[in-house]
Amino acid sequence: MIEREREREEKVKKFGLPLIFKPYLSKNLLRLGHNKDGGYIINQEILDKSELLLTFGLGDEFSFEEDFKKNGKNKKIIVYDHTVTKVFWLKHFINSFLHFIRNRKNFLRIFKYFKYLKFFKMDNVNHIKLRVREHNNYFIKNSISLIEIIKKINIPEEKILLKIDIDMDEYRLLEDISKFNFLCIIIEFTHVDLFQDQIIKFLENNNKYKIIHIHGNNFDYPCKNNNPIHLEITLANQNLIYVDANKINYELPIDLDYPNDIKNKEIPIKFNQI
């Protein structure tokens, strides 16, 4: 009987994310970006206090950056992504055109390049074609570290919203991120089932940052424990903005969330009870 109870407890522990991932209550949550892949949740205070959006990872999706800019002409945006080049956009045009021919939809996607050119010609909006690397890795060509970036920026780190979506390299940057006092950090963690311990260690060592929202990216199936493999996490600096002492009492996802892949259902997020 005791052995069965232990087995039951072990199953409960494995089901759902550890409680450290459960968000704290936050007022005035809002969404910036598309109602699909590319949108993220912050709150009004973060938007009001941030002067710079520093983004690592661009691809063809910059609706978050567009909405951020709409909320203040003087707000600055700097994007680092070494992969988005003229060759990237040529391939994007060909693939988008072929997709339209086959499916007769998403016609405007063909001309995304011109939207990109228009947006990044705006004042205080810059795309820098360098790869972001960890500070001590000097062997990567055409790269720059977060520490070097912050030294170049004439804006206090306490007024910076950092957004990272760079497929696995986010884990390499966690040590460098810990050196700073950002207002807010949005990170899309990939393959959480393999790197969960690294995320937990980061959260434990940087307790000034509190999770105020978490969302599962549904482009992949859940892991064997029914958790999303990829997580979009919003971290607010409780020393700079208000974060409630209590954790959320509602289910995830919320009505501000939308599936990254519109063809698949959202992945509910549960948390361990033990």
MIROSE-685485 format. One record per residue (C-alpha): residue in one letter; residue number from 0; z, x, y. Coordinates in nm, 4 decimals. Layout:
<rs>
+------+-----+----------+----------+----------+
| code | pos |        Z |        X |        Y |
+------+-----+----------+----------+----------+
|    A | NUM |        Z |        X |        Y |
...
+------+-----+----------+----------+----------+
</rs>
This chain:
<rs>
+------+-----+----------+----------+----------+
| code | pos |        Z |        X |        Y |
+------+-----+----------+----------+----------+
|    M |   0 |   0.0000 |   0.0000 |   0.0000 |
|    I |   1 |   0.0909 |   0.2803 |   0.2408 |
|    E |   2 |  -0.2258 |   0.4670 |   0.1488 |
|    R |   3 |  -0.4400 |   0.1620 |   0.2254 |
|    E |   4 |  -0.2717 |   0.1257 |   0.5624 |
|    R |   5 |  -0.3478 |   0.4885 |   0.6426 |
|    E |   6 |  -0.7129 |   0.4367 |   0.5471 |
|    R |   7 |  -0.7309 |   0.1321 |   0.7713 |
|    E |   8 |  -0.5843 |   0.3256 |   1.0643 |
|    E |   9 |  -0.8310 |   0.6082 |   1.0135 |
|    K |  10 |  -1.1214 |   0.3609 |   1.0211 |
|    V |  11 |  -0.9897 |   0.2085 |   1.3440 |
|    K |  12 |  -0.9585 |   0.5549 |   1.4992 |
|    K |  13 |  -1.3196 |   0.6351 |   1.4183 |
|    F |  14 |  -1.4543 |   0.3031 |   1.5437 |
|    G |  15 |  -1.5191 |   0.3074 |   1.9162 |
|    L |  16 |  -1.4877 |   0.5821 |   2.1733 |
|    P |  17 |  -1.1567 |   0.7617 |   2.2375 |
|    L |  18 |  -0.9454 |   0.5907 |   2.5045 |
|    I |  19 |  -1.0018 |   0.8770 |   2.7467 |
|    F |  20 |  -1.3536 |   0.7332 |   2.7956 |
|    K |  21 |  -1.2224 |   0.3925 |   2.9044 |
|    P |  22 |  -1.2954 |   0.3439 |   3.2773 |
|    Y |  23 |  -1.0371 |   0.2842 |   3.5473 |
|    L |  24 |  -1.0644 |  -0.0243 |   3.7640 |
|    S |  25 |  -1.2688 |   0.0309 |   4.0780 |
|    K |  26 |  -1.3468 |  -0.1986 |   4.3673 |
|    N |  27 |  -1.6951 |  -0.2947 |   4.4867 |
|    L |  28 |  -1.9080 |  -0.1549 |   4.2076 |
|    L |  29 |  -2.2794 |  -0.1547 |   4.2833 |
|    R |  30 |  -2.6017 |  -0.0394 |   4.1260 |
|    L |  31 |  -2.8541 |   0.1993 |   4.2739 |
|    G |  32 |  -3.1949 |   0.2292 |   4.1125 |
|    H |  33 |  -3.4108 |   0.0100 |   3.8914 |
|    N |  34 |  -3.2793 |  -0.2646 |   3.6654 |
|    K |  35 |  -3.3823 |  -0.0446 |   3.3734 |
|    D |  36 |  -3.3791 |   0.3267 |   3.2986 |
|    G |  37 |  -3.2984 |   0.5216 |   3.6153 |
|    G |  38 |  -3.0310 |   0.2957 |   3.7642 |
|    Y |  39 |  -2.6640 |   0.3980 |   3.7756 |
|    I |  40 |  -2.3359 |   0.2382 |   3.8832 |
|    I |  41 |  -2.1201 |   0.3755 |   4.1660 |
|    N |  42 |  -1.9040 |   0.1928 |   4.4210 |
|    Q |  43 |  -1.9367 |   0.1167 |   4.7911 |
|    E |  44 |  -1.6821 |   0.3777 |   4.8998 |
|    I |  45 |  -1.8756 |   0.6530 |   4.7222 |
|    L |  46 |  -2.1967 |   0.5413 |   4.8905 |
|    D |  47 |  -2.0320 |   0.5242 |   5.2334 |
|    K |  48 |  -1.8634 |   0.8663 |   5.2135 |
|    S |  49 |  -2.1417 |   1.0678 |   5.0513 |
|    E |  50 |  -2.3681 |   1.2689 |   5.2822 |
|    L |  51 |  -2.5736 |   1.4449 |   5.0158 |
|    L |  52 |  -2.7141 |   1.3367 |   4.6815 |
|    L |  53 |  -2.7661 |   1.6457 |   4.4671 |
|    T |  54 |  -2.9787 |   1.5587 |   4.1636 |
|    F |  55 |  -3.0561 |   1.7740 |   3.8612 |
|    G |  56 |  -3.3440 |   1.6236 |   3.6642 |
|    L |  57 |  -3.6213 |   1.4076 |   3.8085 |
|    G |  58 |  -3.9106 |   1.3275 |   3.5764 |
|    D |  59 |  -4.1111 |   1.0355 |   3.7120 |
|    E |  60 |  -3.8057 |   0.8235 |   3.7949 |
|    F |  61 |  -3.6381 |   0.8481 |   4.1369 |
|    S |  62 |  -3.5420 |   0.4877 |   4.2159 |
|    F |  63 |  -3.1734 |   0.5877 |   4.2422 |
|    E |  64 |  -3.2652 |   0.8422 |   4.5068 |
|    E |  65 |  -3.4775 |   0.5843 |   4.6924 |
|    D |  66 |  -3.1928 |   0.3327 |   4.7053 |
|    F |  67 |  -2.9484 |   0.6038 |   4.8132 |
|    K |  68 |  -3.1756 |   0.6947 |   5.1035 |
|    K |  69 |  -3.2153 |   0.3302 |   5.2084 |
|    N |  70 |  -2.8415 |   0.3177 |   5.2746 |
|    G |  71 |  -2.8558 |   0.5762 |   5.5511 |
|    K |  72 |  -3.1411 |   0.7607 |   5.7227 |
|    N |  73 |  -2.9206 |   1.0647 |   5.7773 |
|    K |  74 |  -2.8264 |   1.0955 |   5.4114 |
|    K |  75 |  -2.9744 |   1.4029 |   5.2460 |
|    I |  76 |  -3.1267 |   1.4344 |   4.9018 |
|    I |  77 |  -3.1971 |   1.7568 |   4.7138 |
|    V |  78 |  -3.3526 |   1.7388 |   4.3681 |
|    Y |  79 |  -3.3880 |   2.0320 |   4.1294 |
|    D |  80 |  -3.6411 |   1.9984 |   3.8480 |
|    H |  81 |  -3.8760 |   2.2773 |   3.7412 |
|    T |  82 |  -4.0770 |   2.0545 |   3.5064 |
|    V |  83 |  -4.2223 |   1.8149 |   3.7653 |
|    T |  84 |  -4.5368 |   1.9973 |   3.8741 |
|    K |  85 |  -4.9014 |   1.9051 |   3.9398 |
|    V |  86 |  -4.9688 |   1.9484 |   3.5682 |
|    F |  87 |  -4.6852 |   1.7049 |   3.4944 |
|    W |  88 |  -4.8379 |   1.4458 |   3.7268 |
|    L |  89 |  -5.1879 |   1.4960 |   3.5841 |
|    K |  90 |  -5.0564 |   1.4247 |   3.2345 |
|    H |  91 |  -4.8593 |   1.1314 |   3.3735 |
|    F |  92 |  -5.1750 |   0.9833 |   3.5311 |
|    I |  93 |  -5.3791 |   1.0177 |   3.2098 |
|    N |  94 |  -5.1064 |   0.8700 |   2.9892 |
|    S |  95 |  -5.0387 |   0.5845 |   3.2323 |
|    F |  96 |  -5.4084 |   0.5037 |   3.2571 |
|    L |  97 |  -5.4494 |   0.4983 |   2.8769 |
|    H |  98 |  -5.1376 |   0.2820 |   2.8469 |
|    F |  99 |  -5.2849 |   0.0349 |   3.0952 |
|    I | 100 |  -5.6182 |   0.0234 |   2.9094 |
|    R | 101 |  -5.4417 |  -0.0521 |   2.5810 |
|    N | 102 |  -5.1788 |  -0.2971 |   2.7056 |
|    R | 103 |  -5.3158 |  -0.4319 |   3.0351 |
|    K | 104 |  -4.9819 |  -0.3886 |   3.2145 |
|    N | 105 |  -4.7919 |  -0.1420 |   3.4366 |
|    F | 106 |  -5.1011 |  -0.0798 |   3.6486 |
|    L | 107 |  -4.8993 |   0.0556 |   3.9437 |
|    R | 108 |  -4.7466 |   0.3255 |   3.7226 |
|    I | 109 |  -5.0829 |   0.5036 |   3.7379 |
|    F | 110 |  -5.0237 |   0.5744 |   4.1075 |
|    K | 111 |  -4.6609 |   0.6903 |   4.0807 |
|    Y | 112 |  -4.7637 |   1.0371 |   4.2006 |
|    F | 113 |  -4.8528 |   0.9033 |   4.5451 |
|    K | 114 |  -4.5167 |   0.7296 |   4.5682 |
|    Y | 115 |  -4.3530 |   1.0615 |   4.4772 |
|    L | 116 |  -4.5472 |   1.2440 |   4.7511 |
|    K | 117 |  -4.4532 |   0.9848 |   5.0112 |
|    F | 118 |  -4.0833 |   0.9853 |   4.9239 |
|    F | 119 |  -4.0420 |   1.3628 |   4.9139 |
|    K | 120 |  -4.2154 |   1.4009 |   5.2504 |
|    M | 121 |  -3.9357 |   1.2048 |   5.4169 |
|    D | 122 |  -3.6867 |   1.3867 |   5.6370 |
|    N | 123 |  -3.3933 |   1.5375 |   5.4460 |
|    V | 124 |  -3.5522 |   1.4694 |   5.1052 |
|    N | 125 |  -3.6454 |   1.7770 |   4.9041 |
|    H | 126 |  -3.7670 |   1.8565 |   4.5532 |
|    I | 127 |  -3.7084 |   2.2192 |   4.4563 |
|    K | 128 |  -3.8969 |   2.3353 |   4.1470 |
|    L | 129 |  -3.6249 |   2.5535 |   3.9987 |
|    R | 130 |  -3.4299 |   2.5143 |   3.6781 |
|    V | 131 |  -3.0533 |   2.4772 |   3.7116 |
|    R | 132 |  -2.8658 |   2.7158 |   3.4820 |
|    E | 133 |  -2.5071 |   2.8226 |   3.4219 |
|    H | 134 |  -2.3841 |   3.0855 |   3.6647 |
|    N | 135 |  -2.3760 |   3.3912 |   3.4367 |
|    N | 136 |  -2.7134 |   3.3386 |   3.2696 |
|    Y | 137 |  -2.9326 |   3.5594 |   3.4872 |
|    F | 138 |  -3.2114 |   3.5972 |   3.2319 |
|    I | 139 |  -3.3769 |   3.2603 |   3.2936 |
|    K | 140 |  -3.6714 |   3.2998 |   3.5298 |
|    N | 141 |  -3.7282 |   3.0617 |   3.8217 |
|    S | 142 |  -3.3726 |   2.9335 |   3.7990 |
|    I | 143 |  -3.0642 |   2.8886 |   4.0124 |
|    S | 144 |  -2.6996 |   2.8137 |   3.9389 |
|    L | 145 |  -2.4862 |   2.5331 |   4.0784 |
|    I | 146 |  -2.2654 |   2.7927 |   4.2456 |
|    E | 147 |  -2.5665 |   2.9425 |   4.4250 |
|    I | 148 |  -2.6859 |   2.5965 |   4.5273 |
|    I | 149 |  -2.3536 |   2.5014 |   4.6864 |
|    K | 150 |  -2.3483 |   2.8275 |   4.8821 |
|    K | 151 |  -2.6862 |   2.7357 |   5.0344 |
|    I | 152 |  -2.5838 |   2.3834 |   5.1328 |
|    N | 153 |  -2.4152 |   2.3301 |   5.4671 |
|    I | 154 |  -2.2296 |   2.0184 |   5.3526 |
|    P | 155 |  -1.8705 |   2.0067 |   5.2213 |
|    E | 156 |  -1.8565 |   1.9526 |   4.8455 |
|    E | 157 |  -1.6184 |   1.6620 |   4.9106 |
|    K | 158 |  -1.9136 |   1.4713 |   5.0576 |
|    I | 159 |  -2.1551 |   1.5425 |   4.7712 |
|    L | 160 |  -2.2623 |   1.2980 |   4.5021 |
|    L | 161 |  -2.3804 |   1.5032 |   4.2046 |
|    K | 162 |  -2.6173 |   1.3381 |   3.9547 |
|    I | 163 |  -2.7204 |   1.5161 |   3.6363 |
|    D | 164 |  -2.9807 |   1.4026 |   3.3828 |
|    I | 165 |  -3.1237 |   1.7181 |   3.2248 |
|    D | 166 |  -3.1117 |   1.6622 |   2.8465 |
|    M | 167 |  -2.8525 |   1.8877 |   2.6816 |
|    D | 168 |  -2.8244 |   2.1379 |   2.9687 |
|    E | 169 |  -2.5453 |   1.9222 |   3.1156 |
|    Y | 170 |  -2.3058 |   2.0796 |   2.8653 |
|    R | 171 |  -2.3947 |   2.4287 |   2.9859 |
|    L | 172 |  -2.3009 |   2.3314 |   3.3429 |
|    L | 173 |  -1.9583 |   2.1800 |   3.2801 |
|    E | 174 |  -1.7700 |   2.5044 |   3.3421 |
|    D | 175 |  -1.9465 |   2.5543 |   3.6765 |
|    I | 176 |  -1.8889 |   2.1907 |   3.7774 |
|    S | 177 |  -1.5159 |   2.2401 |   3.7229 |
|    K | 178 |  -1.5076 |   2.4915 |   4.0084 |
|    F | 179 |  -1.5880 |   2.2273 |   4.2703 |
|    N | 180 |  -1.4332 |   1.9229 |   4.4324 |
|    F | 181 |  -1.7220 |   1.6757 |   4.4401 |
|    L | 182 |  -1.6817 |   1.3217 |   4.5703 |
|    C | 183 |  -1.8490 |   1.1736 |   4.2638 |
|    I | 184 |  -2.0340 |   1.2930 |   3.9550 |
|    I | 185 |  -2.2844 |   1.0926 |   3.7520 |
|    I | 186 |  -2.3731 |   1.2561 |   3.4212 |
|    E | 187 |  -2.5900 |   1.1274 |   3.1408 |
|    F | 188 |  -2.4404 |   1.2965 |   2.8361 |
|    T | 189 |  -2.6820 |   1.3254 |   2.5444 |
|    H | 190 |  -2.5910 |   1.3390 |   2.1747 |
|    V | 191 |  -2.2289 |   1.2528 |   2.2422 |
|    D | 192 |  -2.1700 |   1.2202 |   1.8677 |
|    L | 193 |  -2.2182 |   1.5978 |   1.8415 |
|    F | 194 |  -2.0570 |   1.7108 |   2.1678 |
|    Q | 195 |  -1.7771 |   1.4591 |   2.2198 |
|    D | 196 |  -1.5061 |   1.7268 |   2.2052 |
|    Q | 197 |  -1.6679 |   1.9179 |   2.4928 |
|    I | 198 |  -1.6699 |   1.6079 |   2.7119 |
|    I | 199 |  -1.3061 |   1.5330 |   2.6306 |
|    K | 200 |  -1.2063 |   1.8903 |   2.7149 |
|    F | 201 |  -1.3872 |   1.8629 |   3.0492 |
|    L | 202 |  -1.2106 |   1.5344 |   3.1306 |
|    E | 203 |  -0.8699 |   1.6712 |   3.0339 |
|    N | 204 |  -0.9157 |   1.9876 |   3.2400 |
|    N | 205 |  -1.0448 |   1.7994 |   3.5454 |
|    N | 206 |  -0.8107 |   1.5039 |   3.5758 |
|    K | 207 |  -0.8929 |   1.4569 |   3.9453 |
|    Y | 208 |  -1.2113 |   1.2916 |   3.8167 |
|    K | 209 |  -1.1633 |   0.9443 |   3.6732 |
|    I | 210 |  -1.4264 |   0.7445 |   3.4900 |
|    I | 211 |  -1.5025 |   0.4274 |   3.6850 |
|    H | 212 |  -1.8004 |   0.3200 |   3.4758 |
|    I | 213 |  -1.9648 |   0.3989 |   3.1462 |
|    H | 214 |  -2.2881 |   0.2684 |   2.9953 |
|    G | 215 |  -2.4677 |   0.3354 |   2.6702 |
|    N | 216 |  -2.8324 |   0.4409 |   2.6834 |
|    N | 217 |  -3.0106 |   0.2305 |   2.4187 |
|    F | 218 |  -3.3193 |   0.4475 |   2.3666 |
|    D | 219 |  -3.1478 |   0.5675 |   2.0472 |
|    Y | 220 |  -2.9618 |   0.3719 |   1.7815 |
|    P | 221 |  -2.5801 |   0.3885 |   1.7809 |
|    C | 222 |  -2.4140 |   0.6520 |   1.5653 |
|    K | 223 |  -2.2486 |   0.5654 |   1.2339 |
|    N | 224 |  -1.9323 |   0.4625 |   1.4214 |
|    N | 225 |  -2.1294 |   0.2148 |   1.6350 |
|    N | 226 |  -2.0946 |   0.4244 |   1.9512 |
|    P | 227 |  -2.3908 |   0.4961 |   2.1792 |
|    I | 228 |  -2.5329 |   0.8432 |   2.1179 |
|    H | 229 |  -2.6094 |   0.8856 |   2.4901 |
|    L | 230 |  -2.3625 |   0.7879 |   2.7630 |
|    E | 231 |  -2.4092 |   0.7420 |   3.1376 |
|    I | 232 |  -2.0742 |   0.8196 |   3.2972 |
|    T | 233 |  -1.9671 |   0.7803 |   3.6607 |
|    L | 234 |  -1.6730 |   0.9992 |   3.7627 |
|    A | 235 |  -1.4952 |   0.9360 |   4.0938 |
|    N | 236 |  -1.2669 |   1.1914 |   4.2582 |
|    Q | 237 |  -0.9350 |   1.0100 |   4.2867 |
|    N | 238 |  -0.8186 |   1.2567 |   4.5534 |
|    L | 239 |  -1.1009 |   1.1480 |   4.7833 |
|    I | 240 |  -1.1545 |   0.7776 |   4.7118 |
|    Y | 241 |  -0.9454 |   0.4925 |   4.5788 |
|    V | 242 |  -0.9216 |   0.4600 |   4.2009 |
|    D | 243 |  -0.6864 |   0.2032 |   4.0508 |
|    A | 244 |  -0.4101 |   0.3308 |   3.8233 |
|    N | 245 |  -0.5033 |   0.0704 |   3.5612 |
|    K | 246 |  -0.7935 |   0.0770 |   3.3208 |
|    I | 247 |  -1.0517 |  -0.2007 |   3.2941 |
|    N | 248 |  -0.9678 |  -0.5284 |   3.1237 |
|    Y | 249 |  -1.3261 |  -0.6492 |   3.0825 |
|    E | 250 |  -1.5981 |  -0.5875 |   2.8277 |
|    L | 251 |  -1.8848 |  -0.3412 |   2.8613 |
|    P | 252 |  -2.1677 |  -0.3581 |   2.9516 |
|    I | 253 |  -2.1181 |  -0.5576 |   3.2727 |
|    D | 254 |  -2.3643 |  -0.7721 |   3.4673 |
|    L | 255 |  -2.4695 |  -0.4716 |   3.6804 |
|    D | 256 |  -2.5851 |  -0.2913 |   3.3671 |
|    Y | 257 |  -2.9338 |  -0.3221 |   3.2222 |
|    P | 258 |  -3.0855 |  -0.1800 |   2.9036 |
|    N | 259 |  -3.2651 |   0.1533 |   2.9502 |
|    D | 260 |  -3.5177 |   0.0367 |   2.6933 |
|    I | 261 |  -3.6004 |  -0.3262 |   2.7744 |
|    K | 262 |  -3.7342 |  -0.3796 |   2.4208 |
|    N | 263 |  -3.3897 |  -0.3191 |   2.2674 |
|    K | 264 |  -3.0544 |  -0.4884 |   2.3123 |
|    E | 265 |  -2.7688 |  -0.3283 |   2.5003 |
|    I | 266 |  -2.5138 |  -0.1328 |   2.2973 |
|    P | 267 |  -2.1610 |  -0.2730 |   2.3442 |
|    I | 268 |  -1.8957 |  -0.0093 |   2.4122 |
|    K | 269 |  -1.5616 |  -0.0330 |   2.2343 |
|    F | 270 |  -1.2585 |   0.1918 |   2.2515 |
|    N | 271 |  -1.0102 |   0.3082 |   1.9922 |
|    Q | 272 |  -0.6976 |   0.0980 |   1.9639 |
|    I | 273 |  -0.4839 |   0.3766 |   1.8150 |
+------+-----+----------+----------+----------+
</rs>
